[in-house]
Amino acid sequence: MNIQEALEKAMELNGAIGVALVDFNSGMCLGTAGGGSIDLELAAAGNTEVVRAKKNVRDQLKIKDSIEDILITLENQYHLIRMFHNSKSIFLYLVLDRKSSNLALSRMSLRAIDEQLEVNI
């Protein structure tokens, strides 16, 4: 599965508002889909800082586990950051409407996308 196919698959999830595939090293988007009023480029850069902070704390605590995902819950939205297993420098940022999405199914779907995505950086 290429980047565009992965983004399209993520946008098929119930409640999907927008999605971005992000290079953690630079904070740059490799691709986006949807978004509506959300500036996905800005969100990608900001969430790169969230990921860096979480990795830093994990390392300071000497936790050996890798990060699977990070969830930010807002009143009306879920913001889900999924670290990709086949690349230490890629994450997928997904914005979901809380009322129309299923968080558990969305997480499972992102895991499936992760397993199929081919990214060469």
Backbone as a printed PyTorch tensor [residue, N CA C, xyz], in Angstrom:
tensor([[[  0.8550,  -1.1710,   0.0000],
         [  0.0000,   0.0000,   0.0000],
         [  0.9060,   1.2410,   0.0000]],

        [[  0.6270,   2.1800,  -0.9020],
         [  1.4140,   3.4100,  -0.9390],
         [  0.7880,   4.4720,  -0.0160]],

        [[  1.4240,   5.6210,   0.0670],
         [  0.9820,   6.6750,   0.9850],
         [ -0.4430,   7.1240,   0.6700]],

        [[ -0.7400,   7.3930,  -0.5930],
         [ -2.0690,   7.8770,  -0.9510],
         [ -3.1450,   6.8600,  -0.6140]],

        [[ -2.8720,   5.5970,  -0.8760],
         [ -3.8340,   4.5350,  -0.5450],
         [ -4.0560,   4.4490,   0.9670]],

        [[ -2.9830,   4.6130,   1.7310],
         [ -3.0980,   4.5730,   3.1950],
         [ -3.9490,   5.7310,   3.7040]],

        [[ -3.7360,   6.9220,   3.1530],
         [ -4.5200,   8.0870,   3.5600],
         [ -5.9990,   7.9060,   3.1960]],

        [[ -6.2560,   7.3940,   2.0060],
         [ -7.6370,   7.1530,   1.5890],
         [ -8.3100,   6.1150,   2.4830]],

        [[ -7.5770,   5.0720,   2.8510],
         [ -8.1190,   4.0300,   3.7310],
         [ -8.4540,   4.6190,   5.1010]],

        [[ -7.5870,   5.4770,   5.6210],
         [ -7.8440,   6.1160,   6.9180],
         [ -9.0690,   7.0200,   6.8450]],

        [[ -9.2530,   7.7060,   5.7300],
         [-10.4090,   8.6030,   5.5830],
         [-11.7210,   7.8410,   5.4440]],

        [[-11.6620,   6.5470,   5.1720],
         [-12.8750,   5.7290,   5.1040],
         [-13.4280,   5.3840,   6.4850]],

        [[-12.6360,   5.6080,   7.5310],
         [-13.0800,   5.2830,   8.8880],
         [-14.2480,   6.1770,   9.2870]],

        [[-15.2040,   5.6250,  10.0010],
         [-16.3280,   6.4180,  10.4920],
         [-15.8190,   7.5850,  11.3300]],

        [[-16.2810,   8.7720,  11.0140],
         [-15.9220,   9.9510,  11.7770],
         [-14.6050,  10.5970,  11.3920]],

        [[-13.9190,  10.0690,  10.3810],
         [-12.6310,  10.6500,   9.9760],
         [-12.8270,  12.0650,   9.4520]],

        [[-12.0530,  12.9930,   9.9980],
         [-12.0980,  14.3890,   9.5700],
         [-10.8980,  14.7140,   8.6970]],

        [[ -9.7360,  14.2430,   9.1120],
         [ -8.5120,  14.5020,   8.3660],
         [ -7.4170,  13.5780,   8.8220]],

        [[ -6.4300,  13.3990,   7.9540],
         [ -5.3190,  12.5000,   8.2540],
         [ -4.0480,  13.0440,   7.5990]],

        [[ -2.9340,  12.8300,   8.2730],
         [ -1.6350,  13.2170,   7.7220],
         [ -0.6210,  12.1400,   8.0400]],

        [[  0.2360,  11.8490,   7.0820],
         [  1.3830,  10.9780,   7.3130],
         [  2.5810,  11.8990,   7.4690]],

        [[  3.3090,  11.7410,   8.5740],
         [  4.3060,  12.7370,   8.9670],
         [  5.6690,  12.0900,   9.1570]],

        [[  6.7030,  12.7740,   8.6640],
         [  8.0880,  12.3850,   8.9170],
         [  8.4950,  13.0160,  10.2410]],

        [[  8.7030,  12.1740,  11.2370],
         [  9.0330,  12.6140,  12.5890],
         [ 10.3260,  13.4250,  12.6380]],

        [[ 11.3030,  13.0930,  11.8240],
         [ 12.6020,  13.7790,  11.8680],
         [ 12.4970,  15.2440,  11.4670]],

        [[ 11.6490,  15.5320,  10.4800],
         [ 11.5580,  16.8990,   9.9750],
         [ 10.2540,  17.6010,  10.3750]],

        [[  9.2300,  16.8310,  10.7550],
         [  7.9200,  17.4060,  11.0260],
         [  7.1290,  17.6950,   9.7690]],

        [[  7.6330,  17.2540,   8.6380],
         [  6.9890,  17.5280,   7.3550],
         [  5.9620,  16.4550,   7.0190]],

        [[  4.8890,  16.8940,   6.3770],
         [  3.8610,  15.9650,   5.9090],
         [  4.3470,  15.2540,   4.6530]],

        [[  4.1370,  13.9500,   4.6240],
         [  4.4030,  13.1650,   3.4280],
         [  3.1430,  13.0680,   2.5800]],

        [[  2.0100,  13.3850,   3.2120],
         [  0.7360,  13.3790,   2.5140],
         [ -0.3830,  13.7080,   3.4800]],

        [[ -1.4680,  14.2580,   2.9590],
         [ -2.6470,  14.5770,   3.7720],
         [ -3.9040,  14.2380,   2.9880]],

        [[ -4.9860,  14.0820,   3.7380],
         [ -6.3060,  13.9090,   3.1270],
         [ -7.3310,  14.5040,   4.0810]],

        [[ -8.3740,  15.1030,   3.5200],
         [ -9.4060,  15.7050,   4.3410],
         [ -8.8730,  16.8860,   5.1240]],

        [[ -9.4360,  17.0850,   6.2950],
         [ -8.9650,  18.1470,   7.1690],
         [-10.0070,  19.1930,   7.4670]],

        [[-10.8470,  19.5070,   6.4810],
         [-11.8460,  20.5460,   6.7150],
         [-11.1810,  21.8300,   7.1660]],

        [[-11.5600,  22.3260,   8.3400],
         [-11.0000,  23.5810,   8.8520],
         [ -9.6790,  23.3740,   9.5930]],

        [[ -9.2130,  22.1390,   9.6830],
         [ -7.9640,  21.8450,  10.3970],
         [ -6.7950,  21.9670,   9.4350]],

        [[ -5.8170,  22.7680,   9.8000],
         [ -4.5830,  22.9080,   9.0230],
         [ -3.7020,  21.7070,   9.3510]],

        [[ -3.7350,  20.6960,   8.4920],
         [ -3.0120,  19.4570,   8.7640],
         [ -1.5020,  19.6390,   8.7510]],

        [[ -1.0000,  20.5850,   7.9770],
         [  0.4480,  20.8620,   7.9680],
         [  0.8890,  21.3980,   9.3340]],

        [[  0.1230,  22.3280,   9.8700],
         [  0.4190,  22.8790,  11.1880],
         [  0.2760,  21.8090,  12.2660]],

        [[ -0.7840,  21.0140,  12.1690],
         [ -1.0060,  19.9400,  13.1370],
         [  0.1240,  18.9220,  13.0940]],

        [[  0.6260,  18.6220,  11.9060],
         [  1.7270,  17.6680,  11.7710],
         [  2.9710,  18.1760,  12.4910]],

        [[  3.2920,  19.4410,  12.2860],
         [  4.4600,  20.0210,  12.9480],
         [  4.2770,  20.0290,  14.4570]],

        [[  3.1060,  20.4140,  14.9250],
         [  2.8450,  20.4500,  16.3620],
         [  2.8710,  19.0770,  16.9940]],

        [[  2.3030,  18.0960,  16.3100],
         [  2.2800,  16.7500,  16.8650],
         [  3.6380,  16.0710,  16.8090]],

        [[  4.5090,  16.5500,  15.9530],
         [  5.8930,  16.0760,  15.9890],
         [  6.4990,  16.3970,  17.3500]],

        [[  6.1940,  17.5800,  17.8750],
         [  6.6920,  17.9600,  19.2040],
         [  6.0850,  17.0890,  20.2990]],

        [[  4.8100,  16.7210,  20.1460],
         [  4.1600,  15.8210,  21.1120],
         [  4.8900,  14.4750,  21.1290]],

        [[  5.1680,  13.9440,  19.9510],
         [  5.8540,  12.6490,  19.8480],
         [  7.2600,  12.7460,  20.4370]],

        [[  7.9720,  13.8060,  20.1090],
         [  9.3300,  13.9690,  20.6610],
         [  9.3090,  14.0340,  22.1820]],

        [[  8.3460,  14.7740,  22.7360],
         [  8.2390,  14.8940,  24.1930],
         [  7.9470,  13.5340,  24.8230]],

        [[  7.0300,  12.7780,  24.2450],
         [  6.6800,  11.4730,  24.7970],
         [  7.8510,  10.5030,  24.7060]],

        [[  8.5610,  10.5120,  23.5920],
         [  9.7400,   9.6510,  23.4480],
         [ 10.8130,  10.0340,  24.4680]],

        [[ 10.9820,  11.3210,  24.6920],
         [ 11.9750,  11.7930,  25.6510],
         [ 11.6470,  11.3110,  27.0620]],

        [[ 10.3910,  11.4490,  27.4630],
         [  9.9670,  10.9900,  28.7930],
         [ 10.1210,   9.4760,  28.8970]],

        [[  9.7090,   8.7650,  27.8740],
         [  9.8600,   7.3050,  27.8710],
         [ 11.3190,   6.9110,  28.0810]],

        [[ 12.2180,   7.5900,  27.3660],
         [ 13.6390,   7.2890,  27.4920],
         [ 14.1730,   7.6340,  28.8790]],

        [[ 13.7580,   8.7750,  29.4310],
         [ 14.2000,   9.1610,  30.7690],
         [ 13.7240,   8.1750,  31.8320]],

        [[ 12.5540,   7.6030,  31.6100],
         [ 12.0210,   6.6080,  32.5400],
         [ 12.6090,   5.2220,  32.2910]],

        [[ 13.4500,   5.1260,  31.2560],
         [ 14.0970,   3.8680,  30.8770],
         [ 13.0820,   2.7720,  30.5470]],

        [[ 11.9840,   3.1880,  29.9220],
         [ 10.9720,   2.2390,  29.4490],
         [ 11.4370,   1.7230,  28.0920]],

        [[ 11.5060,   0.4160,  27.9580],
         [ 12.0250,  -0.1920,  26.7280],
         [ 10.9660,  -0.3790,  25.6520]],

        [[  9.6850,  -0.3350,  26.0210],
         [  8.6090,  -0.5250,  25.0480],
         [  8.6050,   0.6000,  24.0210]],

        [[  8.2090,   0.2550,  22.8030],
         [  8.0360,   1.2960,  21.7920],
         [  6.6210,   1.8500,  21.8970]],

        [[  6.4630,   3.0810,  21.4440],
         [  5.1580,   3.7480,  21.4820],
         [  4.3240,   3.2220,  20.3230]],

        [[  3.1180,   2.7570,  20.6220],
         [  2.1810,   2.3340,  19.5820],
         [  1.3720,   3.5100,  19.0870]],

        [[  0.6800,   4.1520,  20.0180],
         [ -0.0930,   5.3240,  19.6430],
         [ -0.2450,   6.2680,  20.8250]],

        [[ -0.6330,   7.4840,  20.4910],
         [ -0.8700,   8.5380,  21.4740],
         [ -2.2490,   9.0930,  21.1800]],

        [[ -3.0770,   9.1960,  22.2170],
         [ -4.4360,   9.6890,  22.0480],
         [ -4.5930,  11.0220,  22.7700]],

        [[ -5.1270,  11.9930,  22.0470],
         [ -5.4830,  13.2830,  22.6250],
         [ -6.9930,  13.4110,  22.4660]],

        [[ -7.6810,  13.5140,  23.5990],
         [ -9.1370,  13.5630,  23.5940],
         [ -9.6050,  14.9940,  23.8220]],

        [[-10.3510,  15.5210,  22.8670],
         [-10.9580,  16.8330,  22.9830],
         [-12.4600,  16.6430,  23.2120]],

        [[-13.1630,  17.7070,  23.4950],
         [-14.6030,  17.6010,  23.7450],
         [-15.3450,  16.9620,  22.5790]],

        [[-14.9680,  17.3190,  21.3560],
         [-15.7000,  16.8490,  20.1760],
         [-14.8790,  15.9990,  19.2280]],

        [[-13.6140,  15.8150,  19.5390],
         [-12.7390,  15.0940,  18.6150],
         [-11.7680,  14.1960,  19.3620]],

        [[-11.3070,  13.1650,  18.6440],
         [-10.1420,  12.3840,  19.0480],
         [ -9.0240,  12.7370,  18.0820]],

        [[ -7.8370,  12.9300,  18.6040],
         [ -6.6480,  13.1090,  17.7790],
         [ -5.7460,  11.9220,  18.1000]],

        [[ -5.5430,  11.0770,  17.1110],
         [ -4.8260,   9.8290,  17.2970],
         [ -3.5240,   9.8710,  16.5090]],

        [[ -2.4300,   9.6110,  17.1970],
         [ -1.1100,   9.5720,  16.5790],
         [ -0.6460,   8.1190,  16.6160]],

        [[ -0.4360,   7.5260,  15.4630],
         [ -0.0090,   6.1310,  15.3670],
         [  1.4230,   6.0800,  14.8530]],

        [[  2.3310,   5.5590,  15.6710],
         [  3.7130,   5.3590,  15.2640],
         [  3.7660,   4.1220,  14.3620]],

        [[  4.4970,   4.1980,  13.2660],
         [  4.5330,   3.0820,  12.3330],
         [  5.6840,   2.1420,  12.6430]],

        [[  5.3680,   0.8590,  12.7130],
         [  6.3190,  -0.1530,  13.1670],
         [  7.4860,  -0.3520,  12.2130]],

        [[  7.2730,  -0.1680,  10.9290],
         [  8.3380,  -0.4370,   9.9690],
         [  9.2130,   0.7860,   9.6920]],

        [[  8.9630,   1.8700,  10.3970],
         [  9.7840,   3.0720,  10.2420],
         [  9.8030,   3.8340,  11.5620]],

        [[ 10.9750,   4.0300,  12.0960],
         [ 11.1090,   4.7560,  13.3630],
         [ 10.8370,   6.2480,  13.1960]],

        [[ 10.6860,   6.7120,  11.9490],
         [ 10.5580,   8.1490,  11.7330],
         [  9.2120,   8.5720,  11.1370]],

        [[  8.2300,   7.6780,  11.1160],
         [  6.9440,   7.9980,  10.4890],
         [  5.8120,   7.8110,  11.4960]],

        [[  4.8850,   8.7660,  11.4900],
         [  3.6490,   8.5510,  12.2340],
         [  2.4640,   9.0440,  11.4190]],

        [[  1.3140,   8.4780,  11.7310],
         [  0.0740,   8.8800,  11.0990],
         [ -0.7390,   9.6390,  12.1290]],

        [[ -1.2310,  10.7920,  11.7470],
         [ -2.0360,  11.6440,  12.6130],
         [ -3.4570,  11.6430,  12.0620]],

        [[ -4.4060,  11.1990,  12.8670],
         [ -5.7920,  11.0670,  12.4340],
         [ -6.7000,  11.8610,  13.3660]],

        [[ -7.5680,  12.6850,  12.7870],
         [ -8.5650,  13.4330,  13.5460],
         [ -9.9180,  12.7820,  13.3040]],

        [[-10.5970,  12.4400,  14.4040],
         [-11.8920,  11.7770,  14.3480],
         [-12.9490,  12.5980,  15.0720]],

        [[-14.1460,  12.6010,  14.5530],
         [-15.2890,  13.1690,  15.2550],
         [-15.7130,  12.1750,  16.3330]],

        [[-15.8070,  12.6320,  17.5870],
         [-16.1160,  11.7190,  18.6970],
         [-17.4890,  11.0830,  18.5790]],

        [[-18.4510,  11.8420,  18.0720],
         [-19.8280,  11.3380,  18.0330],
         [-20.0380,  10.2500,  16.9900]],

        [[-19.2760,  10.2890,  15.9090],
         [-19.5240,   9.3410,  14.8240],
         [-18.4110,   8.3190,  14.6220]],

        [[-17.4230,   8.3180,  15.4990],
         [-16.3140,   7.3760,  15.3300],
         [-16.3400,   6.3060,  16.4140]],

        [[-15.6240,   5.2440,  16.1420],
         [-15.4120,   4.1810,  17.1140],
         [-13.9090,   4.0970,  17.3340]],

        [[-13.4530,   4.5400,  18.4850],
         [-12.0260,   4.6390,  18.7550],
         [-11.3270,   3.2830,  18.6570]],

        [[-11.9090,   2.2490,  19.2290],
         [-11.2780,   0.9260,  19.1990],
         [-11.1360,   0.4170,  17.7590]],

        [[-12.1880,   0.5490,  16.9720],
         [-12.1100,   0.1070,  15.5780],
         [-11.1300,   0.9490,  14.7700]],

        [[-11.0640,   2.2300,  15.0740],
         [-10.1210,   3.1110,  14.3790],
         [ -8.6820,   2.7100,  14.6800]],

        [[ -8.4060,   2.4020,  15.9340],
         [ -7.0540,   1.9550,  16.3120],
         [ -6.6990,   0.6520,  15.6020]],

        [[ -7.6440,  -0.2700,  15.5370],
         [ -7.3950,  -1.5420,  14.8470],
         [ -7.1550,  -1.3130,  13.3530]],

        [[ -7.9050,  -0.4100,  12.7610],
         [ -7.7420,  -0.1060,  11.3350],
         [ -6.3940,   0.5410,  11.0570]],

        [[ -5.9600,   1.4350,  11.9390],
         [ -4.6460,   2.0570,  11.7560],
         [ -3.5380,   1.0230,  11.8680]],

        [[ -3.7040,   0.0560,  12.7540],
         [ -2.7180,  -1.0210,  12.8740],
         [ -2.6340,  -1.8000,  11.5560]],

        [[ -3.7820,  -2.0780,  10.9430],
         [ -3.8070,  -2.7950,   9.6650],
         [ -3.1500,  -1.9650,   8.5570]],

        [[ -3.4210,  -0.6640,   8.5290],
         [ -2.7830,   0.2220,   7.5490],
         [ -1.2740,   0.2080,   7.7640]],

        [[ -0.8540,   0.2960,   9.0130],
         [  0.5530,   0.2580,   9.3800],
         [  1.2310,  -0.9790,   8.7980]],

        [[  0.6030,  -2.1140,   8.9420],
         [  1.1920,  -3.3670,   8.4830],
         [  1.3220,  -3.4480,   6.9700]],

        [[  0.4970,  -2.6940,   6.2500],
         [  0.4940,  -2.7630,   4.7830],
         [  1.2370,  -1.6210,   4.1020]],

        [[  1.4980,  -0.5490,   4.8420],
         [  2.0930,   0.6500,   4.2360],
         [  3.5610,   0.4310,   3.8860]],

        [[  3.9250,   0.8360,   2.6780],
         [  5.3030,   0.7950,   2.2040],
         [  5.7850,   2.2340,   2.0330]],

        [[  6.7260,   2.6580,   2.8660],
         [  7.2850,   4.0070,   2.7630],
         [  8.7950,   3.8900,   2.6450]],

        [[  9.3340,   4.5300,   1.6280],
         [ 10.7850,   4.5280,   1.4270],
         [ 11.3020,   5.9490,   1.5430]],

        [[ 11.9790,   6.2160,   2.6690],
         [ 12.5190,   7.5590,   2.8870],
         [ 14.0300,   7.4760,   2.9500]]])
